[in-house]
Amino acid sequence: MRLSHKSKEDVYKRNNNYSLQLNRWILKSIGIWPESPTSSIIEKILSKIIRIVCYSLIALTVIPSILYILFEEKDFRLKLQAIGPTSHWLMGGMNYSSLLYQNKQIRKSIVHMETDWRMVNRDDDREVMLRNARVGRIIAVVCALIMQGGVLGNNVAKGLSPLIMVIGNETITIGRLPLPSYNKIVDTRFSPIYEILFTLQFISGIIVNSTTVGACGLAAVFTMHACGQLNIVMLRLEELVEGKRHEIVVTKKLANLVEHHLRTLRFISRMEIIMRQICFVELVGCTFNLCMLGYYTISGWHEEDTNTLITYLIIFMSMMFNIFIFCYIGELVTEQCKKVGEAAYMINWYQLPRKTVLGLILVLIRSSIVIKITGGKIFHMSIATFGDVIKTSVAYLNMLRTLTM
């Protein structure tokens, strides 16, 4: 069914907005969403102000916590209790910087997606793209709910479970912060300093989590869009042998197919550039944080209240889900790229003209050289890597238990 030009524009804008809407909301709220050429001066200034505020809140949370660990706290176990949350904030700050640094590449990928939606003419192709966009959107939503719910739940639980200390004949209640602060700068044990700092740290936690959720959501949406395009390439391969097989017609179909395939591979290559540093930070950070969360749960089994232990478990699951999504995305991209070569071989290529078969061989060769999503160009993001993260974190946990318990 052919659509009018106006209807086609409306459909493409609606579909493109559907696939990117959630990521736009999250990343715009923390000033990372790329500015378009049509953005007003006010929007650009507001975006810069949001970035300054976000950096300031992260720094105001992380720096006092590092000073507390290095200079104030003398008990080794209490130092370990503070290291885990501080590392999570540091990871968020590094990912925030990575997303800002790759802002132009993200913008190019968004424009690439818009062009793909505009170029689609056939209903079955549009349905393939929508189906993949729906999956990417669901992954982004689930990641947002789990990640924000886990860490923010832990922050609330700490705020609702103050420390009760007995000094002489006096019982003193001291509020707990998501991250400990260096009391020689500002004494947080007394009101209203505690309430102010708790609020600032809570907002900082939202920013850090939104950065991780935004990165994960972008990776999911970009990956599923690329998978949709590769699925369309495989549909085109099947059409090569359908109907009349005049050499000129088949050659033109193959040329369009190769152009579409190469365009999608360029999109995946750009996605790898955007995600490689973030994936590296997530791999190293989640390995460390899973180890520390296991340690906190075991060491606090008889000391912590039930609510705190439950939040530890929730954060543990959210961290596992987070790194699993990055690894699964890497695995999916690799497998989908290979499938194009398999699809090229499985069609009745022996019925095609000789010159077309020679061209098809190039498609097979190119498909065998898959683009891998990596962590810092060192680790291939795959399900096997996810297993290595779990095994490594458990090994470190056993070492930590041996040294401290």
C-alpha positions as CSV (number, residue, x, y, z in Angstrom):
1,M,0.0,0.0,0.0
2,R,1.5,3.3,-1.1
3,L,1.2,6.3,1.3
4,S,1.0,9.9,0.3
5,H,4.2,12.0,0.9
6,K,2.6,13.8,3.9
7,S,1.3,10.5,5.4
8,K,4.7,8.9,4.9
9,E,6.4,11.8,6.7
10,D,3.9,11.4,9.6
11,V,4.4,7.7,9.8
12,Y,8.2,7.9,9.7
13,K,8.3,10.6,12.5
14,R,5.9,8.7,14.7
15,N,7.9,5.4,14.3
16,N,11.2,7.1,14.9
17,N,9.9,8.9,17.9
18,Y,8.5,5.6,19.3
19,S,11.9,3.9,19.1
20,L,13.9,6.8,20.7
21,Q,11.3,8.5,23.0
22,L,12.3,6.9,26.3
23,N,16.1,7.5,25.7
24,R,15.3,11.1,24.7
25,W,13.4,11.7,28.0
26,I,16.2,10.2,30.2
27,L,19.2,11.7,28.4
28,K,17.6,15.2,28.0
29,S,16.9,15.3,31.7
30,I,20.7,15.1,32.4
31,G,21.8,17.2,29.4
32,I,23.4,14.4,27.3
33,W,20.8,14.2,24.5
34,P,22.6,15.6,21.3
35,E,21.5,19.0,20.2
36,S,20.0,19.2,16.7
37,P,20.9,22.0,14.2
38,T,17.4,23.4,14.8
39,S,17.9,23.7,18.6
40,S,17.4,27.3,19.9
41,I,20.0,29.2,21.8
42,I,18.0,28.9,25.0
43,E,17.9,25.1,24.7
44,K,21.7,25.0,24.1
45,I,22.3,27.2,27.2
46,L,19.9,25.2,29.3
47,S,21.6,22.0,28.2
48,K,25.0,23.4,29.3
49,I,23.6,24.5,32.7
50,I,22.2,21.0,33.3
51,R,25.6,19.5,32.5
52,I,27.4,21.8,34.9
53,V,24.8,21.0,37.7
54,C,25.1,17.2,37.0
55,Y,29.0,17.3,37.2
56,S,28.9,19.4,40.3
57,L,26.5,17.1,42.1
58,I,28.5,14.0,41.2
59,A,31.7,15.7,42.3
60,L,30.1,16.9,45.6
61,T,29.2,13.3,46.3
62,V,32.3,11.5,45.2
63,I,35.1,13.8,46.4
64,P,34.0,13.9,50.1
65,S,33.5,10.1,50.1
66,I,37.0,9.5,48.8
67,L,38.4,11.9,51.4
68,Y,36.4,10.0,54.1
69,I,37.9,6.6,52.9
70,L,41.5,7.9,52.7
71,F,41.7,10.2,55.8
72,E,38.8,9.9,58.2
73,E,37.7,6.2,58.6
74,K,40.3,4.0,60.3
75,D,38.3,0.7,60.5
76,F,39.1,-1.4,57.4
77,R,35.7,-3.0,57.2
78,L,33.9,0.4,57.3
79,K,36.3,1.6,54.5
80,L,35.1,-1.4,52.4
81,Q,31.5,-0.5,53.2
82,A,32.1,2.9,51.6
83,I,34.2,1.8,48.6
84,G,31.4,-0.1,46.9
85,P,28.9,2.8,46.6
86,T,31.7,5.3,45.8
87,S,32.8,3.1,42.9
88,H,29.3,3.1,41.5
89,W,29.2,6.9,41.5
90,L,32.6,7.0,39.9
91,M,31.4,4.6,37.2
92,G,28.4,6.9,36.6
93,G,30.7,10.0,36.3
94,M,33.0,8.2,33.8
95,N,30.0,7.1,31.7
96,Y,28.6,10.6,31.8
97,S,31.9,11.9,30.4
98,S,32.0,9.2,27.8
99,L,28.5,10.0,26.5
100,L,29.3,13.7,26.3
101,Y,32.5,12.9,24.5
102,Q,30.7,10.7,22.0
103,N,27.9,13.3,21.5
104,K,28.5,13.9,17.8
105,Q,28.7,10.1,17.1
106,I,25.4,9.6,19.0
107,R,23.8,12.4,16.9
108,K,25.0,10.8,13.7
109,S,23.5,7.5,14.8
110,I,20.2,9.2,15.5
111,V,20.2,10.9,12.1
112,H,21.1,7.5,10.5
113,M,18.0,5.9,12.2
114,E,15.8,8.8,11.1
115,T,17.0,8.3,7.5
116,D,16.3,4.5,7.7
117,W,12.7,5.2,8.8
118,R,12.2,7.7,6.1
119,M,13.6,5.4,3.4
120,V,11.4,2.4,4.2
121,N,8.7,2.0,1.6
122,R,7.2,-1.5,2.1
123,D,4.9,-2.5,4.9
124,D,6.6,-5.7,5.7
125,D,10.0,-3.9,6.1
126,R,8.3,-1.3,8.4
127,E,6.8,-4.2,10.4
128,V,10.2,-5.8,10.9
129,M,11.7,-2.4,12.0
130,L,8.8,-1.8,14.4
131,R,9.0,-5.2,15.9
132,N,12.7,-4.7,16.7
133,A,12.1,-1.1,17.9
134,R,9.5,-2.5,20.3
135,V,12.0,-5.0,21.8
136,G,14.6,-2.2,22.2
137,R,12.1,0.0,23.9
138,I,11.1,-2.8,26.3
139,I,14.7,-3.5,27.3
140,A,15.2,0.2,27.9
141,V,12.1,0.4,30.2
142,V,13.0,-2.7,32.1
143,C,16.6,-1.5,32.6
144,A,15.3,1.9,33.9
145,L,12.9,0.3,36.4
146,I,15.4,-2.2,37.7
147,M,18.5,0.1,37.9
148,Q,16.7,3.1,39.3
149,G,14.6,1.0,41.7
150,G,17.5,-0.9,43.1
151,V,19.9,1.9,43.8
152,L,17.4,4.5,44.8
153,G,15.7,1.9,47.1
154,N,19.0,1.4,48.8
155,N,19.4,5.2,49.3
156,V,15.9,5.5,50.8
157,A,16.5,2.5,53.0
158,K,19.7,4.1,54.4
159,G,17.8,7.3,55.1
160,L,15.1,5.4,57.0
161,S,17.5,3.3,59.1
162,P,19.7,5.7,61.1
163,L,22.5,4.6,63.3
164,I,21.8,4.5,67.1
165,M,24.8,5.1,69.2
166,V,25.1,5.1,73.0
167,I,27.7,7.6,74.4
168,G,27.9,7.5,78.2
169,N,24.3,8.0,79.4
170,E,23.1,9.5,76.1
171,T,21.6,7.8,73.1
172,I,22.3,9.6,69.9
173,T,20.6,8.9,66.5
174,I,22.8,9.7,63.5
175,G,21.4,9.6,60.0
176,R,23.0,7.6,57.3
177,L,23.9,9.0,53.9
178,P,24.0,7.0,50.6
179,L,27.8,7.8,50.6
180,P,29.7,8.7,53.7
181,S,31.1,12.3,53.7
182,Y,34.3,13.8,55.1
183,N,33.1,15.4,58.3
184,K,36.1,17.7,58.7
185,I,34.7,19.7,55.8
186,V,31.0,19.7,56.8
187,D,29.7,17.9,59.9
188,T,26.8,15.8,58.6
189,R,25.8,14.4,61.9
190,F,23.5,17.3,62.8
191,S,20.4,18.8,61.3
192,P,19.8,20.5,58.8
193,I,23.2,19.7,57.2
194,Y,22.4,16.0,57.1
195,E,19.0,16.6,55.4
196,I,20.6,19.0,52.8
197,L,23.4,16.6,52.0
198,F,21.1,13.6,51.8
199,T,18.9,15.4,49.3
200,L,21.9,16.4,47.2
201,Q,23.3,12.8,47.2
202,F,19.8,11.4,46.4
203,I,19.6,13.7,43.3
204,S,23.2,12.8,42.4
205,G,22.2,9.1,42.6
206,I,19.4,9.8,40.1
207,I,21.8,11.4,37.7
208,V,24.3,8.5,38.0
209,N,21.6,5.9,37.5
210,S,20.1,7.9,34.6
211,T,23.5,7.9,32.9
212,T,23.8,4.1,33.2
213,V,20.2,3.6,32.1
214,G,20.6,6.0,29.2
215,A,23.7,4.2,28.0
216,C,22.1,0.8,28.3
217,G,18.9,2.1,26.6
218,L,20.9,3.6,23.7
219,A,22.8,0.4,23.2
220,A,19.6,-1.6,23.2
221,V,17.7,0.7,20.8
222,F,20.7,1.0,18.4
223,T,21.3,-2.8,18.4
224,M,17.7,-3.7,17.8
225,H,17.6,-1.1,14.9
226,A,20.7,-2.7,13.4
227,C,19.1,-6.2,13.8
228,G,16.0,-4.9,12.0
229,Q,18.1,-3.6,9.1
230,L,20.0,-6.9,8.8
231,N,16.7,-8.8,8.8
232,I,15.6,-6.7,5.9
233,V,18.9,-7.5,4.1
234,M,18.1,-11.2,4.6
235,L,14.6,-10.7,3.2
236,R,16.2,-9.1,0.1
237,L,18.5,-12.1,-0.3
238,E,15.5,-14.4,-0.5
239,E,14.0,-12.1,-3.2
240,L,17.0,-12.4,-5.4
241,V,15.9,-15.9,-6.6
242,E,12.1,-15.0,-6.8
243,G,10.3,-14.4,-10.1
244,K,12.0,-13.8,-13.3
245,R,15.8,-13.8,-13.0
246,H,16.9,-11.4,-15.7
247,E,20.6,-10.6,-15.1
248,I,20.1,-6.8,-15.2
249,V,17.2,-6.9,-12.7
250,V,19.1,-9.3,-10.3
251,T,22.2,-7.3,-10.5
252,K,20.3,-4.1,-9.5
253,K,18.7,-6.0,-6.6
254,L,22.1,-7.2,-5.5
255,A,23.6,-3.7,-5.7
256,N,20.7,-2.3,-3.5
257,L,21.2,-5.2,-1.1
258,V,24.9,-4.6,-0.8
259,E,24.4,-0.9,-0.3
260,H,21.9,-1.6,2.5
261,H,24.2,-4.1,4.1
262,L,27.2,-1.8,4.1
263,R,25.1,1.1,5.4
264,T,24.0,-1.1,8.4
265,L,27.6,-2.2,9.1
266,R,28.7,1.4,9.2
267,F,25.9,2.0,11.8
268,I,27.1,-0.9,13.9
269,S,30.8,0.3,13.6
270,R,29.7,3.8,14.9
271,M,27.7,2.1,17.7
272,E,30.9,0.2,18.8
273,I,32.8,3.5,18.9
274,I,30.1,5.0,21.2
275,M,29.9,2.0,23.5
276,R,33.4,0.7,23.8
277,Q,34.5,2.9,26.7
278,I,31.2,2.5,28.5
279,C,31.3,-1.3,28.1
280,F,34.8,-1.3,29.6
281,V,33.8,0.8,32.6
282,E,30.7,-1.5,33.1
283,L,32.7,-4.7,32.8
284,V,35.4,-3.6,35.4
285,G,32.9,-1.7,37.6
286,C,30.2,-4.4,37.7
287,T,32.8,-7.2,38.4
288,F,34.1,-5.1,41.4
289,N,30.6,-4.1,42.6
290,L,29.1,-7.6,42.4
291,C,32.1,-8.8,44.6
292,M,31.5,-6.0,47.1
293,L,27.7,-6.5,47.2
294,G,28.3,-10.2,47.9
295,Y,30.7,-9.2,50.7
296,Y,28.2,-6.7,52.2
297,T,25.4,-9.3,52.2
298,I,27.5,-12.0,53.9
299,S,29.2,-9.7,56.4
300,G,26.0,-7.9,57.4
301,W,23.8,-11.0,57.6
302,H,23.5,-10.7,61.4
303,E,24.2,-7.0,61.7
304,E,22.1,-5.2,59.1
305,D,18.3,-5.0,59.2
306,T,16.1,-7.0,56.8
307,N,15.3,-3.9,54.6
308,T,19.0,-3.2,54.0
309,L,19.7,-6.8,53.1
310,I,16.8,-6.8,50.6
311,T,18.1,-3.7,49.0
312,Y,21.6,-5.3,48.7
313,L,19.9,-8.2,46.9
314,I,17.9,-5.9,44.6
315,I,21.1,-3.9,43.7
316,F,23.0,-7.2,43.1
317,M,20.2,-8.3,40.6
318,S,20.1,-4.9,38.9
319,M,23.9,-4.9,38.5
320,M,23.8,-8.4,37.0
321,F,21.0,-7.4,34.7
322,N,22.9,-4.3,33.6
323,I,26.1,-6.1,32.6
324,F,24.0,-9.0,31.1
325,I,22.3,-6.6,28.8
326,F,25.6,-5.1,27.5
327,C,27.0,-8.7,27.0
328,Y,23.8,-9.9,25.3
329,I,23.8,-6.9,23.0
330,G,27.3,-7.7,21.9
331,E,26.4,-11.4,21.4
332,L,23.3,-10.4,19.4
333,V,25.2,-8.1,17.0
334,T,27.8,-10.8,16.3
335,E,25.3,-13.5,15.7
336,Q,23.1,-11.3,13.5
337,C,26.0,-10.3,11.3
338,K,26.9,-14.0,10.8
339,K,23.3,-14.8,9.9
340,V,23.5,-12.6,6.8
341,G,26.3,-14.8,5.4
342,E,24.3,-18.0,6.3
343,A,21.2,-16.6,4.6
344,A,23.2,-15.8,1.5
345,Y,24.4,-19.4,1.3
346,M,21.0,-20.9,2.0
347,I,19.2,-19.3,-0.9
348,N,19.1,-21.1,-4.3
349,W,22.2,-19.1,-5.4
350,Y,23.0,-21.8,-8.0
351,Q,20.0,-20.6,-10.0
352,L,21.3,-17.1,-10.3
353,P,23.4,-15.7,-13.2
354,R,27.1,-16.4,-12.9
355,K,28.2,-12.8,-12.4
356,T,25.6,-12.3,-9.6
357,V,26.9,-15.4,-7.8
358,L,30.4,-13.9,-7.9
359,G,29.0,-10.8,-6.3
360,L,27.2,-12.8,-3.7
361,I,30.5,-14.4,-2.7
362,L,31.7,-11.0,-1.6
363,V,28.6,-10.7,0.6
364,L,29.6,-14.1,2.2
365,I,33.2,-13.0,2.8
366,R,32.1,-9.6,4.3
367,S,29.6,-11.4,6.6
368,S,32.3,-13.7,7.9
369,I,34.3,-10.6,9.2
370,V,31.9,-9.7,12.0
371,I,31.9,-6.4,13.9
372,K,32.3,-7.0,17.6
373,I,31.1,-4.8,20.4
374,T,34.0,-4.6,22.7
375,G,34.9,-3.2,26.1
376,G,37.8,-0.8,25.5
377,K,38.9,-2.9,22.4
378,I,40.0,-5.5,24.9
379,F,37.0,-7.7,25.8
380,H,34.4,-9.0,23.4
381,M,31.0,-8.4,24.8
382,S,29.3,-11.8,24.7
383,I,27.4,-14.2,27.0
384,A,30.8,-16.0,27.6
385,T,32.1,-12.6,28.9
386,F,29.1,-12.3,31.2
387,G,30.0,-15.8,32.7
388,D,33.6,-14.6,33.1
389,V,32.4,-11.5,35.0
390,I,30.4,-13.7,37.5
391,K,33.3,-16.1,38.0
392,T,35.8,-13.3,38.5
393,S,33.6,-11.5,41.0
394,V,33.0,-14.7,43.0
395,A,36.8,-15.4,43.0
396,Y,37.5,-11.9,44.3
397,L,34.7,-12.3,46.9
398,N,36.4,-15.5,48.2
399,M,39.7,-13.7,48.4
400,L,38.1,-10.8,50.3
401,R,36.4,-13.2,52.8
402,T,39.7,-15.0,53.4
403,L,41.5,-11.7,54.2
404,T,38.9,-10.0,56.3
405,M,36.7,-12.7,58.0
